[in-house]
Amino acid sequence: MKNNKNLLYILGSLIFFALVALFYCAPVLSGKAIIQPDIINYRGSAEEMLTYQEQTNDRVYWSNAMFGGMPTYQTGAQYDFDLIKGIDKVIRFLPRPADYIFLLFSGFFILGLTLFKKWKYALTGSIFFAVGAYFFIIIAAGHNAKVHTIAYFAPLVAGILLLYRKKYISGFVLTTLFMGLQLQANHIQMTFYLFLAMMIFAIVQFIYDFKAKELPSFFKASGLVVVATIIALGLNASRLLATYEYSKETTRGKSEMSLLKSNTDGLDHSYITQWSYGKLETLNLFIPNLMGGSSMSTEDDLQNYFSQLQTTASAVGEDEFNQQVFQALAQQPRSTYWGEQPGTSGPAYQGAIVVFLFILGLFLVRGQYAKYKWWLLGATILSIVLAWGKNLQWLTDLFVDYFPMYDKFRAVSSILVIAEFTMPLLAIITLYYFIKDEDSEAFKTKTLTYVGGATVAILAILYVGAGAIFSFQSASDSYTTTEFLKLIGQANPNAIGFWESMLRDLDNALIQDRIDMFKGDTIRTLIFVLTTIGLLYAYQKKIIKSSTIVVLAIGALALIDGITVNKRYFNDDNFVSDYIVENPFPTELSVKLESEANSNNNVAQIAYKVPMNFALSELAKQDKSQYRVYNTTQSTFNEAGTSFFVNSIGGYHAAKLGKYQDVIDLYFSGNPAAKQYGIKDESGMINVLNMLNTKYIVHGSIQEPKIEMNPTAFGNAWFVGNIKAVNNANEEILALNDTFLEEQVILRNDVASTLPKTIAQDSTAVIKLESYTPTKMVYKASTNTDQIAVFSEIYYPHGWKATVNGQDVEILKANYILRALPITKGNHEIVFTYEPQVIETGKTVMIASNVILIAVVLGGLFLGYKNCKKEKDNFKNEDNKVA
């Protein structure tokens, strides 16, 4: 009966999680869908792949839509025999993004049941974890793979902990299943961070087992973790093998070119640490608006600033110059965020109650849970200090330079996801320990008094002395003021005195807005902490006798705390008509679109691009040939809207092919350092555009685009008259600047030495693209002499095969990023096909691993049933003996 009751509570908890997720995402129940910037870009990047997959019913693993061409492994590729993905789809049965929220709750619930076997602690622990602000912020941004992976942290850890608690059968099944599910979520960076946390767990567990002389069980559990990981890797073999192969060719891999680079293996240090958390900023885990919240501030956030702006408008009077300055100033965006990151969508707030209980647990938890405390403390500290990035440069450099794979990941601040997992876990362990453990009541009361008193005192001091303790100023504030005064001084020196006073008042008003936000959230945190302390005291003094009431009340407070903060950054404004989400690149401004654009900024941004979309759509209809477009009206290499309609030399992706990024950095970024290498004008960029068959260039603006044909584009393929041999990658990429690429091909010496230096000219030679799909291109060529053909297709050393009249030929890397083939005289059919062997290998491994997974699950269920039956029989025998 007791077990049945517990099962009902577990089922009730899962239903509760589903209801909370649907409540938070209520607009999905009325025909709306979440609009996510990153997913919009994904739709643009994946359109060519999706179109050809629908037409041919085949998997497409290469697309020319972005950056001249790249594999689709990280832009939505699908794989055969993907059983683990099918299991994931069953688990995520709710509409997006409620499915991710439900997964955050239910995943931690499994961990809670594993640790405590009590539904109420599992339920409250799930709330502690799942309402972390960072998770909701990344959902709003469209970082679906990231939150998807994080949601599988807890159940995977549950399986691992079971193994080390000698529950080998259930632990192995859970570890295998959830390791596989996490890997299929496909955010290796997040999985890597969890590995760091579990590495600390393994060290702590080893120390405890060594002291207890139980190392055989440690090695047995560790061995089973390794086996489970191998099976999980096999379940994801196609995606992981393809990603691994691809990663070596991306910006995350090793580069031969050293120009403009401080690091040729992995990402540059400056790029990795661009988003580094400030040391003080870490406190926003506890006080959400410590640093002013999001860098995209609203008028409600800037009430003092806008009030002072009105005062400034009155003071300006009728003076024409001052009015011009004021208009420029009024259009300058200001932010309440004053942290050290270039920008942020919001704080990594984990909850006032969670952080307080975490701190309390450091002093309170002893006995059997002490090893978890030391593990969670160590992982939390590592997470925080590594998130500081360039603000603790020596440690960051140590990890980037010497820790395997660490240099492959950008945005070091995202490692705070570990703290956002470990802090809620220790928080719920603390609550369980406080209520259930038989430790001295006096010790508990004393610890609660001291830690609670210290926490309240610190919050009170921060509130009272905020203006004296913190500056509430950012580097951008000083820069904005200085730049304005510089321009004013150049135009009208007599106005400097007036504007120095006005700008000082505006800066002070902005600071006051930040102070108000800080104080408001400090009081808010104080209230939640005091209420939690009060509930714990009430239980300790027997004022509240039911532990269930206390645990669920604290859970309810954490839920209110989390949801109210999360609604600041992810709310009903993130949902729009599902028609708009399904069609994020409209070509006409319908009444419905215009109506929603008036009330929703996300839709307004979509509507704003209608003229551009229309122009690109018309271009695609009018010119059905294969070509590329250079769109200069937007950030070319940070948008994928162009790729939705036509193939673009730009795009949006964090893992571009490394050699293509080299070309961008040298010829398109405008980096002043390029001048030292002789790149002083746009000749090199024009050469690159021509060889990529950039047939059209978009000028003007998004609202008034002008599409011009590039008359010098070389076409899909061309014959060259001679070879320019170079010694290394630096010479090869620099040669693009001053080589007449229509008549000369740039090859490395080892390749050029096998070919004639000059080719007999044939003015009648012709090469033409006859048919095109992303993974198969057929050319017809006719020449009276031996030639070298250069193709405006990106060179990628894995998977591409070429045949001439059915005979295999080697593809040469030419012009740093393109393909070339030697062509003998005569008439030829040239075929390029993309048939990656890595996919076929992965398919075979996945089939075998699927069989193993099924065997593991069925075997685990059978052994579990057998053990359960055996325990029941033993229990009955004991009863008979007593009778």
N, C-alpha and C positions, 0 to 999 in steps of 0.2 A: 504493500500500500504506500509505504514511504517513497519507494522508487517511482511508483506511478505518479505520485504527487510532484516529485522533483522533475519528472519528465514533462508534466503539464506546465510547470514554471519555466522550464527551458523553452518549450514551444511558445509559451506566452511572451518570453523575452524576445525571441526571434520575430514574432509578430509585431511586438513593440518597436523593434529596430526598423522593420519595414514601414510601419506607420510614421515613425519620426522622419525617415528618409523621404517618404511621399509628402508629408506635411511641409518639410523644408522646401521641397521641389514641387509645391502644389500646382504651379502653372502647367505642369506636364499633364495634369488630369483634365485640363480644359483646352487641349489642342495646341499647346505651346511647346517649344523645345528650347534647350539652352543654346545660346550663341557663344562660341568660344573662338577667339582670334587665331589660336594655333591650329584649330581644326579647320577653320576657313582656309588657312594657308595650305593645310594638308589636302583639302578638296581641290585646290588649284594645282598642286603638284601631282596629284594622283589621277587627274582626269584622263590623260592619254592612256595610262595603264588600264583604268576601269573601262574605258570605251573599247579598247581592243580585246580585253578579256570578255566583255559582253558579246562582241561580234564573233569571236573565234572560239569562245568557251575553253580557252587555254590559259595557263598561268603565264603572266608577263613579268619578267624579271629585269627588264631594262626599259628605261623611258628617256626620250629626248626632250621632255617638257622643260626641264630645268638644267641650268649650268652646262648647256651643250649636250648633256647626256650623262646618265649615271644609273647604277643598279637601283632597283626598287625595294631592296631588302629592308630599308628603314623608312619606306614611304607607303607601306600598306600591302606588301607582297603576301600572298596566300600560299600555303604549302599542303601537299597531299598527305593523307594519313595522319592528320594533326588531331589525334584523339584528345590530347590534353587541352587544346583550345576548345573543343566541343564540351568538355567537362566544365570549363570556365564559363561558357555561354549559359549552361544550365544553372550555375550558381548565380550568375548576374541576370536574374530573370526580371528585375524591375526596369522601368524605362530610365534611360540616361538623363541626368547623372545620379538619380536616386540609387542606381545599382552600385555605384562606387561608395556612396555613403553607407548603404546597408552592409557592404563588404567590410568597411572599416569597423563597424560595430560588431558584426557577427564573427569576424576573424579574431578579434581580441577576446570575444566571449569564449571561444574555444580555448584560448590560453588561460583565461580565468578559471574555467571549469577544470582544466588540467592541474592548476596550482592549488585550488581551494575546494573543488568538488561542491561548491555552494553557489547556487545560481545568483544570489543577491550580490555577492562580491564580483562575480563574473560580469553581471549587468552593470554595476557601478564602474568597474574598471573599464568596461567598453566605452562608457560615456566619457571617462577621463581621457581616453585615447582619441576616440573618433571625432570629437568636436574641436580638435586642435585647429587653430585658424589657418595654418599653412596649408592644410589639406583642402580647405574650401577655397582658398585663394588660387591654388594651382588648378583646381577644377574650373574655376571661372576663367582662367587663362587658356584652358584647353590642354594642359599637361596631363592628358589622360593616362598615358603609359606610366608616368611617374606615380600618380596616386594609386593606380591599379597595382603596381608592384609593392608599394608601401602597405597596401591593405592586406597583402599576404605575409607581411612580416610576422605578425603575432601567431597565426596558426602554424607556421613553419617552426618558429621558436618553441611552440608547444610540443611539437613532435620531437625536437632535439632534446628538450628538457626531460621528456618521458624516457628517452634512451639512456640519459645519464642517471635517471632514477630507477634504472633496471627494468623498465616496462618495455622490453625489447620489441614485442610484437606490435603493439599499438603505436609505439614510438616510431618504428621503422615504416609502417604504413603511412602515418601522418607526415613524416619527414619526406618520404618519397613523393607523395601526392602533392604536398604544398610547395616543395622545392620545384617540382615540375610546373605547377601553376604560376609560381612567382617568375620563373624564367620565361614562360610564355608571355607574361605581361610585358616583357621586352624593354626593360629599362635597366641596363647592366650597371649603370652608376649607382642606382639605389640598392641593387643586390650586393654590389661591392661594399657599400657602406655598412650593410647588415653584416657582411663577412667580417669587417673590422670589429664590430661590436661583439660578434660571437667568438672572435679570436681572443678577446679579453675574457669572455666567459670560460673558454677552454683553459686559459692560464689559471684562472681562479679555481676552476674545478680540479685541475691537475694538482694544485697545491693542497686542496682539501683532501683529495683522494690519496695523495702521497702521505699526508699526516695520518690518515685513517688506515693506511696500508691496504687500499683497495684499488691499486693501479690496474689490475687485470680487468676490472669492470670498466674503468676509464678507457682503456684501449679497445675493449670490445664495443663500447658505445661509439667511440671515435671511428672505429672501423665501419660500423653500420652507417654512420653519417656519410662516410666516404662512398660506400656502396649506393646509398640512397641518392647521393649527388650524381653519381655516374649514371644511374638509371634516369634521373631527371634531365640530365644533359642529353641523354639519348632520346628522350621524349620530345626534345626541342632541337634535335640535331640539325635539321635543315636551316632553321633560322639562325642558330648559333654558329654553325660552320660557315654559312654565307656571310654573316656579320663579321666573323673573325677574319675571313679572307678579305672582305671589303675594307675593314678597319685599317689594314696595313697600307692601303692606298689612299686613305683619307687624311685630313688634317690631324687626326689623332695618331697617325703612323710616323714612320721615319722619313725625313726629307733629304734628298741629295742637294737641294738648292739651299744655300746659306745666306743669300742676300736678304737684308732687312730682318733677319731672324737671330734671336738670341739662343734659340734651342732648335735643333734639327731632328730631335726624336721626341715625338709627342707635341702637345700644345705649348706655346710660349708661356712663361711664368706670368707675364703681365695679363695675358688673356685668361688664364686659369683663375687668377686672383682679382679680376676686375670687379666681381661682386663679392667683396669681403665684408663680413659683419664687423661692425665696430665693437670694441670691448664693452663699452657702456651700453651699446644697443642690445646686448644679450639680455639685459634686464627686461626687455619687452616680452620675454617669456612669461613674466609675472605681471607687468603693467602694460597693457596693449598700446596705449598712445604715449608711451614714454618718449618716443622719438617723432611724434607727430603723425603716426599712422602711414597712410599711403602718400606717395609723392604726387598723386593726382587729387588735389584738394578741391572741395566744393565751396560755394559761397557760405554755406552754414559753418564750415570749418574756419573760414577767414572773416568772421564778422567784424572784428576790430580793424583788420586791414582794410576791408571795403568801406567801413565807416570813415577811416582816416583818408581813404582815397576820395571820398565825397568832399571831405574838408579841404583836401588839396585842390580839388576842382574849383571850389569856391575861391580859394586863395590865388589861383592862377589868373582870374579875371579875364580881361579882353585882350591881353597881350598875345599877339599871334605866335611868337616864338615859344612862349611858355605853354600855349595850348597844344602846339605840335609835340613838345616834349611830353606833356601830360598824356596825349593820345598814345604815344609810343609806350609810355610807362604803364598805362591802363591795359594795354594789350600784352604786356609781359607777364607770362604765367608765374605765379608765386605758389609756393608749397609750404604746408605746415611740417613736412618731413625735414628733419635737420640731421639725419644720420650720415654715415660716411659712404654708403653705397651710391652708385650713379643714379639709382631710382629704385623704387620698390612698390609693389602692389598692396603691401600691408605687412604687419609685424608677424613674427612667428610665435604668436601668443598661444601658450599651452593651457592657461587657466590658473587663476589665483589659488583655487583649492588644490589643484594638482601640485603646483610648485611648493605651496606651504606643506602639504603632506609629504612631499619628497624630502624637504629639508628636515621635517620632524622625524622621518624614517631614518635619516643618517645618524641621529642620536638615540633613537628608540629601538630599532629592530636589532634583535640578538638571536642567539640560538640557531635553529635549523635554517632560518631565512637569512642569516648573516652573510653567507656566501653570495646570495643573490644581491644583497645590498652592496657588497664590494664590487661585484661585477657591474651592476647598474651605475654605481658612482664612477667607476673607471671609464665606462663607455660614455657616460654623460660628459665628463671632463674632456675626454678626447674629442668628442663631437664639437664641443664649444670652442676649444682652442684651435682646432683645425678650421672651423668656420670663420675665425678671425683672419685667416689668409695673410694678406700683406701687412696686417696689423700685428702679426707675430711671425715675421718673415723667416726667421731662422728655422722654426719648426716646419713651416710650409715648404721651404726649400728642401729640408731633409726628406720629407715625404715625396715631394715631386721628383727629386733626383734619385732617391734610393729605394722607395717602396714600389714594388711592381704594380703597374697599371694606373697609379695615382695621377700620373701626368697625362692620362687620356681624358680626364674629366674637367669640365669647366664649372664656374660658379661654385666656389668652395663653400659659400654660405649654405648651400643645400644640404651639407652634411649634418646640419641641425636636425634633420629628420631622425637621427639616432636619438638625440636628446628628447625628441617629441614622442619617441617610443619608450625609452628607458625611464623617463620621469613619471609618466602615468603608471608604468608597471610597478615601480617602487612605491608610488603613492597608494595604490590599492593594496600592496603587501603591507604597508604601514597601517592602513585602516583595518585590515584583517588581523594583524598582530595586536593592535591596540584593543580590539574587542575580544578576540578569541584566545590569545596566548595567556598562559597562567603566570606570567611574569608578575613581579611585585606591583601591586596597585599603587603603592607610594611612588615607585620609580616612574610609572606611567604618568601619574599626576605631576610629579616634579618636572619631568621632561617636557610635558605639554605646557606647563607654566612658563618654564624658562624659554623654550623655543617660541612659543606663542607670544610671550611678552616681548622678546627681542624682535620678532617679526613686526608686531604692531608698532613698537617704538621706532623701528627703521622707517616704516611707512609714514608715521606721523612726522618724523624729522624731514623726510623727503617732501611731504606736503607743505609744511611750514616754511622750509628753507629752500624751496625749489629755485627761486630766482637767484639765490646766492650760491647754490651748489652747482648748478648747470648754466651754461651760456645760452642755450636754446638758439644758437646761431650755427649756420652751416657755411662751408666754403663758398657755395654758390651765392649766398646773400652778399658777401663782401665783393664778389666778382661782379654781380649785377650792379651794385651801387657804384663801384669804381669805374665800370665801363660807361655808365650813364654820365657820370661827372666828367670823364675824359672827353666824351663826345660833346657835352655841353660847353666844356672849356674851349674846344676847338671851334665851335660855331659861335658862341656868344659868352666870352669870359665874364661879362658883367652879371650874368645870371647864375654864376656858380654859388654865390652866397645864399641866394634864395633857395636853390635846389638842394644844397647841402642840408639845409634845415628841413625841407620837405621830405627828402629821402631818409633822413634820420628818424623823423616822426613815423614814416611808413614802416621802417625796419623795426622800430619799437612796438608798433601795433602788431606786426607779424610775430614778434617775440611774445607779446601778450597772448596772442591766439594760441601759441604753442604751450605757454604756461597754463592757460585755462584748460587745454586738452589734457595736459599732464596731470593737473590737480584733479580734474574730474575723474580720470581713470585711476588715480591713486586712491581716492576716496572709495571708488567702486571696488577696487581690490581689497581695501581695508574692510569693507562691509562683508565681503565673501569670506575673508579670513576669520573675522570676529564671529560670524555665524557658525562657521565650521568648528572653531574652538568652543563655542557655546554648546553645540550639539555633543561634542566629545565629553565636555565637562558634565553635561546633563546625564549622559549615560554612565559616566564614572561615579557620579553622586546618586545614581539610581532614581533621578528625577524622571528620566525616560528609561524604562526597563527593557523595552524591546530593541534588540540589536538591529532587527530588520528595519524598524522605523528610522533609526539613526543612519544606517548604511544607505537606504533608499532616499532619505532626505538629503544627504550629502550628494548623492548621485543626481537628484533633481536640481540642486543648486548648481552643480557643475554643468548640467545640461542648459540651464537658463543662462549661465555665464557664457558658455561657448556659443550658443546660438545667437545671443544678442550682439556679441562681437563679430561673429561671422557674417551676420546680416549687413554689416557696414561695407563688406567687400564682395559679397555674393548674395544677391537678393533677387526679388522679382524682376528687376530691371535687366537681369541677365537672361530672361526668357522672352522670346518673341514668337510670332506665328511660325509654326513648323514649316510652312511653305517657304519662308525666308531662309530658314536654316538649311533646308534641302536645296535651295537655289540662291547661294550666297553671292552670285555674280550676275545680277539682273542686268538686262540690256535696255530696259525701259522703266520709267518712273510711273508705276501704276498708282491708282488712288490708294490702294491698301498699303503699298510701300511708303508712299508719301505721308499717309496718316500716322503710321507707326514711327516714321523717322522724326516726326514732330515731337514725339513724347519719349523717344528712346535713343540715347546717344550711339549705342552699338548699331542700331538700324540706320541712323543718320550717316554713319561712316560708310555703310554699304550703299545707301542711296547716293551719297556724294560721288561714288565712282561709276555711276551709271553711264555718263558720257564716254568715259574711257572704255568701259566694257562694250558699249555699242560699237565704238570705233574698231576695237580688236575683233569683235564678232564679225563685223562687215568685212574686215581684211581677210579673216579665215574663210569666209564664203566666197570672196572674189578671187583669192589666190589659193588654189588647192595643192600647189607644189610644196616641196619640202624646203624649208628655210628657217631662219631664226630672226628674232626681233630683239632690239635693244631699246628698252623703255627707260628713258631718262627722266620722266615726270615723277617717278617714285624712287625710293631707295632700291635701285636695280637688284642688288644682291641680298635684299631682305624682304622681298614680297613675291608671292606666287600667284597673284591674280592674273598676271600676263600669261602664265603657263596654262591657265584654264582654257584659253582660247587658241594660243599659238605657242610654238616652241620658243623658249626664251634663252638668252645667254645668261640671264639672272635666275633668281629663285629664292627659296627660303628653306634652309636646312642647316643644322649645326654640324653635320658631318659631310661636308663636300669632299670631292676628290682633292687630294693635297696639291697635285700639280696645277689643277684649275685654280685653286685658291692662290697659288704662287703667282699666276698670271694676273689675277684680280689685284693682288697686293702691289704688284710692280707697275701695272699699266692702267689700272682703273681707280685706285684708292686715293690718288693725289698725294701720296706720301712724299714730303720734301726730300727725304733721304734718297729717293730714287735718282735725284739729279746727279749724285756723285758717280752714278754708273752710266751717265750719258743720256738719261731719259729726261729730256728737257721740254718736250712738246708732245703733241698727241699722235705723232707718226706711228709709234709702237702700238698704241691703242687701235688706231685705224687698221693697221696690219692684222691685229688679232680679230677685229670685227670682220674683216674681209675673209680671212681664212676659215672663220666659223660660219661662213655663208650667212652673215647678218644682212638679209635682204632689205629689211625695213628698220628705220630708226624713228622712235616716237619722241617728239618734242612738245613744247607748249606746256600745258598743265593738265591735271586730271579732268578738270571741267571743260577745257578746250584743247583736246589733244590734236596734234598735227602729225600725221604719219607720212614720212618721206621715204622714197625708195633710195637705197644705197646703190648707186650705179657701178661701184667698184667691187661689189661682193664677188667672190671667186666661183660661187656655185657649189653644187654637191660634191664635185670631184674635178680635178684638172691634172694635166700632164705638165711636168717641169723639165727645164732644159739642162740643169746642172745641179750639183750637190755642194752644199756648204758644210764641211766637216768641222766638228767642234770636239773639245776634249772632255768637257764635264757639264754638269747640269747648269752651273752658273753661266757658262758661255752659251749654252743652248738657249736659255730663256732670254738672255740679253740680245742674242742675234735676231730675235723677233723685232727688235726696234728699228733695225736699219737694213734688213734683207728684203729684196724684192721677191716676196714669197710666191707670186704668181708664176715666176720662172725658175725659182731656186728653192730647194728643199733643205731644211736643216736636219742633219743626222749626226749622231754620235760616231766617233772614229771607228769604234769596233763594228758598227753596222756599215758605215760608209766604205770601209776598206774592202768589203766584199762586192762592191758595186763600182761601175765605171764612174770616173769623176765627171765626165761630160756625156751627154746623150745626143745622138744625132737628131737634129731638129726635123719635125714633121708637121708642117702647118696644116695638114689635112687630118691629123689625129683627132679623134673624137672619143669622149667618155661621157656617158649619160646615165642618170638614175632612172631605171625602168619601173620599179615597184618598191613600195616601202611599207613595212610595219616596224614597230620599235625593235623587234628582235630578228628581223630579216630584211636585208636590203639587196636588191638585184640591180647590177649595172651592166650596160653593154658598152664595149670598147672596141675601137677599130684604129689600128695604127700600122704604118709601113716600116717603122723602126722600133727597136727596143726602147721602152719608156719607163719612167717612174710615175705612178699615179699617186696623188695625194687626195685624201678624202676628208671632207669637213665633218668628220665624226671623231668623237673623243676616244683616245686610246685607253684601253683597259686590259691589263694582261691576263685576266682570268675569264674564261668562258666564250670569248669571241673567237670564231673560226672563219677562215676565208678560203674560198675555192675559186680557181680559175679554170673554166671549162671542166668542172667536176674534180679537179686535182687540188689537193690541199696545198696551200702556200702559207709561208710565215708572214704574219702582220708585223710591219716595222713601225716603231714609234718615231714620229716625225714632228718637227716644229713644236717640240716640247709636249704637246697635248694631243696631237692628231695621229691618224693612221696613214700608212703608205704601203704600196705594193709595187714590186718590179713587174712590168708587163712586157712580154715579148711581142714581136710584130705579128700582126694578124688580127682576126676578129675573135672577140672573147666575151664570154658571160662571166661576170664576177659576182660572187654571192658572199655576203657577210651574214652569219647566223650566230645568235647568242644561245649557246647550249651549255650552261654552267655545270660542270661535272660535280661541283660541290652540292648541288641540289639533288642529284641522283644518289650520291653517297649518303646524304642526309636522309633521303627517303628510305633507303634500305635500313639504316640504323633506327629510324623512327618506327618502322614496322616491327622490328625485333623488340624494341623497347616497349611498344604498346602491349605486346604479348606478355612481357615481363611484368608490366604494371598490373594488368588484369590478374595475373597469377599471384602477385603480391597482395592485392586487395582481397581476392577470393580466399587465398591462403590465410591471410590475417583474420578474416571473418570466421573461417572454419576453426582455426586454432583458438580464437577468442571464444567461440561458442563451446568448443570442447572444454576449455579451461573453466568456463562459467558452469557448465554441466557437472564437471568434476567437483567444483566447490560446493554445488548444491547437494550432490550425492554424499560428500563428506559431512556436510551439515546434517543431513538426514540420519546418517550413521551415528553421529554424535548424539542426536536426539533419541535414537533407539537404545543406545547404551545407557543414557540417563534414565530412560523409562524402565 
